Amino acid sequence: MIKKHHKIVQAVENPCDARKGIKRMRQMAFDNVDAALILWFRQKESLPDLRLDGEMLLEKAKYYAKEFGHKTAPSPSWIDRFKKRYGIGHIKKAGEAAGVDEELVQGSKNGKLTDILRRYDPKDIYNADETGLFWQMLPEESFGFQGTTYHGGKQQKTCVTVLVCANMDGSNKLPLFVVGKSKRPRAFKNVKYLPVAYESNKKAWMTGALFEAWLRKLDGKMQGRKIAMVVDNCPAHPHIKLDNIELVFLPPNTTSLTQPMDGGVIRNLKQHSRHILAFRRLAAADGGIPFKWDLLDAIFTLKTAWNRVSQQTIANAYRNVGFVLPCDQVEEDGDRVEDGGVEDAQEFCGIWERLADLFPLPAMEKYVDVDATDTGVELLTDDQIVEITVLSQRRRNEEEQSKKNSNGETSSQQGEGCVRKPPSFSEVCQALNVIRQFDIFEQTPAELQLLVENYELYLRSDNKHQKRQTTITDYFAVQGK
């Protein structure tokens, strides 16, 4: 048996793109420096106004070597090998710092985009993108959150990051992935079901480790089905090899012109979500009752809003940014992303006007777009890169460590809701009776009335709700017999 046989087989079956020609396995010198430096390089390379050279790489490598406690420093030849490992060479960058290189966009559409459209069916082409969501922001509070206060100084306790992903024809919307600040928010206590995937970190941002874990879980669900996943080239999206998913990276700083989710789908999701929030806020105000809104409410609202994003809206968003098959005949209105329908927009405007009679409100469009510039991803500092590199080397031990730290999050849970008490069986039955009375006077459509009847049938058939809890007197009564 060859020594380290399983490691050699694994390296051959899952090689990195830049290491396919390597015949021998060596222990890499400065392996943690290598991991930190490539993370730093990927986020700096995406900045159009920054020019990188070998001397900058060497100085940064020396800095990380010192931070990791190495007694020696990487040499220029180590930098040369580093560039060879990751396929780093001289490139041409756009000259305008804040602009978008139109040639780069067009080149991507004629190159990568044409290639994946040729090799994959529309149902197998996906796009994923993150956005920040100020979930705790009520309509009447918008004035206090507008302007520059969010630029560089976000209120993290009221923000989550939401990953949105759907395929090209809109036939498959993947469950939303939410990243919050608290690992166990108080609002989640006693809750057995969440309609989204949920993870956490101190800043409520998407990280490379979280994104990679999400991708690998999705890769396992494909079960031999091959798909292309189009993502933007940012530090939170690591370059990894998967069995069933091919990662396709968009050119840096071209998201608004090349990424479907950013081309209208995310805004449509937020419009539906804030429509629901405004409706509930108005209902509470009309009823003269305190309005309660926590992270659990926000997550279930996101799920409902995601259900309301239509298949046609998603397909239009893909066409808007150039995902068009040569044989397709684009309709006249195909270049427009739906905003949820005319009736839905009119209903939202009506709710907004009624709320404006009760509270000072901004323009409705400003409320919908208040967090439009929050991408949910931030450039990492050197200290954060060092921390992430160290943590990634201990990733296999994180589960054991997280159990030890699970009780120390009370200070970060403020504003995310109180502990909810599950409603009793009798309270649920009373709620169904209230709905029936509403149906009688409002002439609710028959299909909705049927939902209430089916839910009551479910309750009657669920035996655990029919059993009466025994008492000590019951025990003695049985013994007396």
C-alpha positions as CSV (number, residue, x, y, z in Angstrom):
1,M,0.0,0.0,0.0
2,I,1.4,3.4,-1.0
3,K,2.1,5.7,1.9
4,K,-0.6,8.5,2.1
5,H,-2.6,6.8,-0.6
6,H,-5.9,8.4,0.2
7,K,-4.3,11.9,0.2
8,I,-2.8,11.3,-3.3
9,V,-6.1,10.0,-4.7
10,Q,-8.0,13.0,-3.3
11,A,-5.5,15.4,-4.8
12,V,-5.8,13.8,-8.2
13,E,-9.6,13.6,-8.2
14,N,-10.1,17.2,-6.9
15,P,-7.2,19.3,-8.2
16,C,-7.2,23.1,-8.0
17,D,-7.4,24.8,-11.4
18,A,-3.9,26.2,-11.1
19,R,-2.3,22.9,-9.9
20,K,-3.4,20.4,-12.5
21,G,0.1,19.9,-13.8
22,I,1.7,19.1,-10.5
23,K,3.0,15.5,-10.3
24,R,4.4,15.5,-6.7
25,M,2.8,16.4,-3.4
26,R,4.9,18.7,-1.2
27,Q,4.2,20.3,2.1
28,M,3.8,24.0,1.2
29,A,5.9,26.5,3.0
30,F,3.9,29.3,4.5
31,D,0.6,27.6,3.8
32,N,-1.3,30.0,6.1
33,V,0.4,32.9,4.4
34,D,-0.6,31.5,1.1
35,A,-4.3,31.3,2.2
36,A,-4.3,34.8,3.6
37,L,-2.5,36.4,0.6
38,I,-4.9,34.9,-2.0
39,L,-7.8,36.2,0.0
40,W,-6.3,39.7,0.2
41,F,-5.4,39.6,-3.5
42,R,-8.9,38.6,-4.7
43,Q,-10.6,41.5,-2.9
44,K,-7.9,44.0,-4.0
45,E,-7.9,42.8,-7.6
46,S,-11.5,43.7,-7.9
47,L,-10.8,47.4,-7.3
48,P,-10.4,49.1,-10.7
49,D,-8.2,51.9,-9.4
50,L,-5.6,49.7,-7.7
51,R,-2.5,48.4,-9.5
52,L,-0.9,45.4,-8.0
53,D,2.7,44.2,-8.6
54,G,5.1,41.6,-7.3
55,E,6.6,44.0,-4.8
56,M,3.2,44.7,-3.2
57,L,2.6,40.9,-3.0
58,L,5.9,40.3,-1.3
59,E,5.5,43.0,1.3
60,K,2.0,41.8,2.1
61,A,3.3,38.2,2.3
62,K,6.0,39.3,4.8
63,Y,3.4,41.1,6.9
64,Y,1.2,37.9,7.1
65,A,4.2,35.8,7.9
66,K,5.0,38.0,10.8
67,E,1.4,37.9,12.0
68,F,1.4,34.1,11.9
69,G,4.6,33.9,13.9
70,H,7.0,32.6,11.2
71,K,10.7,33.2,11.9
72,T,11.5,33.6,8.3
73,A,9.8,35.6,5.5
74,P,8.7,34.6,2.0
75,S,11.2,35.3,-0.8
76,P,10.7,36.7,-4.3
77,S,10.9,33.2,-5.6
78,W,8.0,32.2,-3.3
79,I,5.9,35.0,-4.8
80,D,6.7,33.7,-8.3
81,R,5.5,30.3,-7.3
82,F,2.4,31.9,-5.6
83,K,1.5,33.6,-8.9
84,K,2.0,30.4,-10.8
85,R,-0.2,28.5,-8.4
86,Y,-3.1,30.8,-8.9
87,G,-2.6,31.8,-12.5
88,I,-1.8,35.5,-11.6
89,G,-0.3,37.6,-14.4
90,H,-0.4,41.1,-16.0
91,I,-3.9,42.3,-17.0
92,K,-5.4,45.5,-18.3
93,K,-7.8,47.4,-16.1
94,A,-10.4,50.0,-16.8
95,G,-9.0,53.5,-16.5
96,E,-12.0,55.1,-14.7
97,A,-12.2,54.3,-11.0
98,A,-15.9,54.5,-10.5
99,G,-17.1,53.6,-13.9
100,V,-17.9,50.3,-15.6
101,D,-15.7,49.1,-18.4
102,E,-18.2,48.5,-21.3
103,E,-15.6,46.5,-23.2
104,L,-15.2,44.2,-20.2
105,V,-18.9,43.7,-19.9
106,Q,-19.3,43.0,-23.6
107,G,-16.3,40.7,-23.6
108,S,-17.8,38.7,-20.8
109,K,-21.2,38.4,-22.6
110,N,-19.4,37.3,-25.8
111,G,-17.2,34.9,-23.9
112,K,-18.3,33.3,-20.7
113,L,-22.0,34.0,-21.1
114,T,-22.1,32.7,-24.7
115,D,-20.2,29.6,-23.5
116,I,-22.6,28.7,-20.6
117,L,-25.7,29.4,-22.7
118,R,-24.3,26.9,-25.3
119,R,-23.5,24.2,-22.7
120,Y,-26.4,24.5,-20.3
121,D,-30.2,24.5,-20.6
122,P,-31.9,27.7,-19.1
123,K,-33.2,25.6,-16.2
124,D,-29.7,24.7,-15.3
125,I,-28.2,28.2,-15.2
126,Y,-28.5,29.9,-11.8
127,N,-27.4,33.2,-10.4
128,A,-26.9,34.0,-6.7
129,D,-26.4,37.4,-5.1
130,E,-26.4,38.9,-1.6
131,T,-28.2,42.0,-0.4
132,G,-28.4,43.8,2.9
133,L,-31.9,44.1,4.4
134,F,-32.8,46.6,7.2
135,W,-35.5,44.3,8.5
136,Q,-36.4,46.3,11.6
137,M,-37.0,49.6,9.8
138,L,-40.7,50.6,10.0
139,P,-42.1,53.1,7.5
140,E,-42.4,56.0,10.0
141,E,-38.8,55.4,11.1
142,S,-37.3,55.8,7.6
143,F,-36.5,59.5,8.1
144,G,-34.1,58.6,10.8
145,F,-32.3,56.0,8.7
146,Q,-31.9,58.0,5.5
147,G,-28.8,59.6,4.1
148,T,-25.1,59.0,4.9
149,T,-25.6,57.4,8.3
150,Y,-25.7,54.0,6.7
151,H,-22.6,54.6,4.6
152,G,-19.7,53.1,6.5
153,G,-21.6,53.0,9.8
154,K,-24.4,50.4,9.4
155,Q,-26.6,49.6,12.4
156,Q,-25.8,45.9,12.5
157,K,-28.4,44.9,15.0
158,T,-31.1,45.8,12.5
159,C,-29.5,44.4,9.4
160,V,-29.3,40.9,7.9
161,T,-27.8,39.7,4.7
162,V,-30.1,37.7,2.3
163,L,-28.7,35.5,-0.4
164,V,-31.2,35.3,-3.4
165,C,-30.8,32.6,-6.0
166,A,-33.0,31.4,-9.0
167,N,-32.5,29.8,-12.3
168,M,-32.7,31.4,-15.7
169,D,-36.2,30.5,-16.7
170,G,-37.5,31.2,-13.2
171,S,-38.8,27.7,-12.6
172,N,-36.7,27.1,-9.5
173,K,-36.3,29.7,-6.8
174,L,-34.0,28.3,-4.1
175,P,-34.9,28.9,-0.5
176,L,-33.5,32.2,0.8
177,F,-30.3,32.1,2.8
178,V,-30.2,34.6,5.7
179,V,-27.2,35.7,7.7
180,G,-27.9,37.4,11.0
181,K,-25.9,38.6,13.9
182,S,-27.2,36.3,16.7
183,K,-26.7,32.6,16.6
184,R,-29.8,32.0,18.6
185,P,-32.1,35.0,18.5
186,R,-34.7,35.1,21.3
187,A,-37.4,35.1,18.7
188,F,-36.3,31.7,17.5
189,K,-36.7,30.0,20.8
190,N,-39.3,27.1,20.7
191,V,-39.5,27.5,16.9
192,K,-39.2,24.1,15.1
193,Y,-39.3,25.4,11.6
194,L,-37.7,28.2,9.6
195,P,-38.6,28.8,6.0
196,V,-35.1,29.9,5.1
197,A,-31.5,28.7,5.8
198,Y,-30.1,30.7,8.6
199,E,-26.5,31.3,9.8
200,S,-24.8,34.0,11.8
201,N,-21.6,35.9,12.4
202,K,-20.7,39.1,14.4
203,K,-21.3,41.5,11.5
204,A,-24.3,39.7,9.8
205,W,-22.2,39.6,6.6
206,M,-21.8,36.8,4.0
207,T,-18.3,35.2,4.4
208,G,-16.4,32.8,2.2
209,A,-16.9,30.0,4.7
210,L,-20.7,30.5,4.8
211,F,-21.0,30.7,1.1
212,E,-18.8,27.6,0.5
213,A,-20.9,25.6,3.0
214,W,-24.1,26.7,1.2
215,L,-22.7,25.8,-2.2
216,R,-21.5,22.4,-1.0
217,K,-24.9,21.6,0.5
218,L,-26.5,22.6,-2.8
219,D,-24.0,20.5,-4.7
220,G,-24.9,17.4,-2.7
221,K,-28.6,18.0,-3.5
222,M,-28.0,18.0,-7.3
223,Q,-27.3,14.2,-7.3
224,G,-25.6,14.1,-10.6
225,R,-27.5,17.1,-12.2
226,K,-24.9,19.6,-13.6
227,I,-25.6,23.3,-13.2
228,A,-23.8,26.6,-13.8
229,M,-23.8,29.0,-10.9
230,V,-23.1,32.6,-11.9
231,V,-21.8,34.8,-9.1
232,D,-19.9,38.1,-8.8
233,N,-16.1,38.1,-8.2
234,C,-16.0,39.2,-4.5
235,P,-14.0,37.9,-1.5
236,A,-17.1,36.2,-0.1
237,H,-17.2,33.9,-3.1
238,P,-14.3,31.5,-3.0
239,H,-13.0,29.7,-6.1
240,I,-13.7,26.1,-5.4
241,K,-14.2,22.9,-7.4
242,L,-17.5,21.0,-7.0
243,D,-18.9,17.8,-8.4
244,N,-22.2,19.1,-9.9
245,I,-21.8,22.9,-9.9
246,E,-19.6,24.9,-12.2
247,L,-18.9,28.4,-10.8
248,V,-18.9,31.2,-13.3
249,F,-17.4,34.5,-12.1
250,L,-18.6,37.8,-13.5
251,P,-16.0,40.6,-14.2
252,P,-15.3,42.9,-11.2
253,N,-17.4,46.0,-10.8
254,T,-20.0,45.0,-13.5
255,T,-22.7,43.6,-11.2
256,S,-25.4,46.0,-12.2
257,L,-25.0,45.2,-15.9
258,T,-24.3,41.5,-15.8
259,Q,-26.0,39.9,-12.8
260,P,-29.7,39.0,-13.0
261,M,-30.6,39.1,-9.3
262,D,-29.1,42.6,-9.1
263,G,-30.9,43.5,-12.3
264,G,-34.4,43.7,-10.7
265,V,-35.2,40.5,-8.8
266,I,-33.8,41.7,-5.4
267,R,-35.7,45.0,-5.7
268,N,-38.9,43.1,-6.5
269,L,-38.4,40.9,-3.5
270,K,-37.9,43.9,-1.2
271,Q,-40.9,45.7,-2.6
272,H,-43.2,42.7,-1.8
273,S,-41.6,42.4,1.7
274,R,-42.1,46.1,2.5
275,H,-45.6,46.0,1.1
276,I,-46.4,43.2,3.6
277,L,-44.8,45.1,6.5
278,A,-46.7,48.3,5.6
279,F,-50.0,46.4,5.5
280,R,-49.4,44.9,9.0
281,R,-48.3,48.3,10.3
282,L,-51.5,49.9,9.1
283,A,-53.7,47.1,10.5
284,A,-52.1,47.6,13.9
285,A,-52.6,51.3,13.7
286,D,-56.2,51.0,12.7
287,G,-56.9,48.6,15.5
288,G,-55.1,50.8,18.1
289,I,-52.9,48.0,19.2
290,P,-49.1,48.0,19.7
291,F,-47.2,46.8,16.6
292,K,-44.7,43.9,17.3
293,W,-42.1,43.0,14.7
294,D,-39.1,40.8,15.3
295,L,-36.6,38.8,13.3
296,L,-38.9,35.8,13.0
297,D,-41.7,38.0,11.5
298,A,-39.2,39.4,9.1
299,I,-38.0,36.0,8.0
300,F,-41.5,34.6,7.3
301,T,-42.3,37.9,5.5
302,L,-39.3,37.4,3.3
303,K,-40.5,33.8,2.5
304,T,-43.9,35.1,1.5
305,A,-42.4,37.9,-0.6
306,W,-40.1,35.5,-2.3
307,N,-43.1,33.4,-3.2
308,R,-44.7,36.5,-4.8
309,V,-41.8,37.1,-7.1
310,S,-43.1,35.7,-10.4
311,Q,-41.3,33.4,-12.8
312,Q,-41.8,36.0,-15.6
313,T,-40.1,38.7,-13.5
314,I,-37.0,36.4,-13.0
315,A,-36.9,35.4,-16.7
316,N,-37.1,39.1,-17.7
317,A,-34.3,40.0,-15.3
318,Y,-32.0,37.4,-16.9
319,R,-32.8,38.8,-20.4
320,N,-32.2,42.4,-19.2
321,V,-28.5,41.6,-18.6
322,G,-28.0,39.6,-21.8
323,F,-28.9,36.0,-20.9
324,V,-30.7,35.5,-24.2
325,L,-30.5,32.3,-26.3
326,P,-29.9,33.0,-30.0
327,C,-33.1,31.3,-31.0
328,D,-35.2,33.3,-28.5
329,Q,-37.6,36.0,-29.8
330,V,-37.7,38.6,-27.0
331,E,-41.2,40.1,-26.6
332,E,-41.7,43.8,-26.8
333,D,-42.0,44.1,-23.0
334,G,-39.3,41.5,-22.4
335,D,-36.7,44.1,-21.4
336,R,-38.8,45.2,-18.4
337,V,-38.7,43.6,-15.0
338,E,-42.2,43.4,-13.4
339,D,-42.7,45.2,-10.1
340,G,-45.3,42.8,-8.9
341,G,-48.2,43.8,-11.2
342,V,-50.3,46.9,-11.5
343,E,-52.9,45.8,-9.0
344,D,-50.2,45.0,-6.4
345,A,-48.5,48.4,-7.0
346,Q,-51.8,50.3,-6.6
347,E,-52.6,48.4,-3.4
348,F,-49.2,49.3,-2.0
349,C,-49.8,53.0,-2.9
350,G,-53.2,52.9,-1.2
351,I,-51.7,51.5,2.0
352,W,-48.9,54.1,1.9
353,E,-51.3,57.0,1.6
354,R,-53.3,55.7,4.6
355,L,-50.2,55.4,6.6
356,A,-49.1,58.9,5.6
357,D,-52.3,60.2,7.3
358,L,-51.1,58.7,10.6
359,F,-47.3,59.1,10.5
360,P,-44.7,61.3,8.7
361,L,-43.5,59.2,5.8
362,P,-40.8,59.5,3.1
363,A,-41.6,58.8,-0.5
364,M,-42.6,55.1,-1.0
365,E,-39.8,54.5,-3.5
366,K,-37.2,55.8,-1.0
367,Y,-38.5,53.3,1.6
368,V,-38.3,50.4,-0.8
369,D,-34.7,51.3,-1.9
370,V,-33.4,52.4,1.5
371,D,-30.9,49.5,1.7
372,A,-30.3,49.1,-2.0
373,T,-26.6,49.9,-1.7
374,D,-25.9,47.4,1.1
375,T,-24.5,44.4,-0.6
376,G,-24.1,42.3,2.6
377,V,-20.4,41.9,1.8
378,E,-17.5,44.1,3.1
379,L,-13.8,44.3,2.1
380,L,-11.8,42.6,4.8
381,T,-9.1,44.2,6.9
382,D,-5.7,42.6,7.4
383,D,-6.7,41.6,10.9
384,Q,-9.9,40.0,9.6
385,I,-8.0,38.1,6.9
386,V,-5.6,36.7,9.6
387,E,-8.6,35.8,11.8
388,I,-10.4,34.0,8.9
389,T,-7.3,32.1,7.9
390,V,-6.7,30.8,11.4
391,L,-10.4,29.9,11.8
392,S,-10.5,28.1,8.5
393,Q,-7.6,25.8,9.6
394,R,-9.7,24.9,12.6
395,R,-13.0,24.4,10.7
396,R,-13.3,20.8,11.6
397,N,-13.3,21.6,15.3
398,E,-15.7,24.5,15.1
399,E,-18.8,22.5,16.0
400,E,-17.3,21.4,19.3
401,Q,-16.2,25.0,20.0
402,S,-19.5,26.4,19.1
403,K,-21.2,24.3,21.8
404,K,-19.0,25.8,24.4
405,N,-19.8,29.4,23.2
406,S,-23.5,28.9,22.7
407,N,-24.5,30.5,25.9
408,G,-22.7,33.9,25.5
409,E,-24.9,35.7,23.0
410,T,-27.5,37.5,25.1
411,S,-26.0,40.9,24.6
412,S,-26.2,40.7,20.8
413,Q,-29.9,39.7,20.8
414,Q,-31.4,43.0,21.6
415,G,-34.1,44.1,19.2
416,E,-34.4,40.7,17.7
417,G,-37.6,39.7,19.6
418,C,-38.7,38.2,22.9
419,V,-39.2,34.5,23.6
420,R,-42.6,33.5,22.1
421,K,-44.9,31.1,23.9
422,P,-46.5,28.6,21.5
423,P,-50.3,29.1,21.2
424,S,-52.4,26.4,22.9
425,F,-54.7,24.1,21.0
426,S,-57.8,26.0,22.2
427,E,-56.3,29.3,21.1
428,V,-55.8,27.9,17.6
429,C,-59.4,26.7,17.5
430,Q,-60.6,30.2,18.6
431,A,-58.5,31.8,15.8
432,L,-60.2,29.5,13.2
433,N,-63.6,30.5,14.5
434,V,-62.7,34.2,14.1
435,I,-61.6,33.6,10.5
436,R,-65.0,31.8,9.9
437,Q,-66.9,34.8,11.2
438,F,-64.8,37.1,8.9
439,D,-65.7,34.8,6.0
440,I,-69.4,35.1,6.7
441,F,-69.5,38.9,6.6
442,E,-66.9,39.4,3.8
443,Q,-67.9,36.7,1.4
444,T,-64.4,35.2,1.3
445,P,-63.7,33.1,-1.9
446,A,-64.6,29.4,-1.4
447,E,-61.1,28.2,-2.0
448,L,-59.8,30.2,1.0
449,Q,-62.7,28.9,3.2
450,L,-61.6,25.4,2.2
451,L,-58.2,26.1,3.6
452,V,-59.7,26.8,7.0
453,E,-61.7,23.6,6.9
454,N,-58.7,21.5,5.9
455,Y,-56.6,23.0,8.7
456,E,-59.3,22.1,11.2
457,L,-59.3,18.5,9.8
458,Y,-55.6,18.4,10.4
459,L,-56.0,19.5,14.0
460,R,-58.7,16.8,14.6
461,S,-56.5,14.1,13.1
462,D,-53.4,15.1,15.1
463,N,-53.8,12.8,18.2
464,K,-51.2,14.7,20.3
465,H,-53.7,17.6,20.6
466,Q,-56.6,15.4,21.6
467,K,-54.9,13.9,24.7
468,R,-55.7,15.5,28.0
469,Q,-52.7,15.9,30.4
470,T,-53.2,13.6,33.3
471,T,-53.0,14.8,36.9
472,I,-52.1,13.3,40.3
473,T,-55.8,12.9,41.1
474,D,-56.3,10.8,38.0
475,Y,-53.5,8.4,39.2
476,F,-55.2,7.9,42.6
477,A,-58.6,7.4,41.0
478,V,-57.2,4.6,38.9
479,Q,-55.4,3.0,41.9
480,G,-58.7,3.2,43.9
481,K,-60.4,1.0,41.4
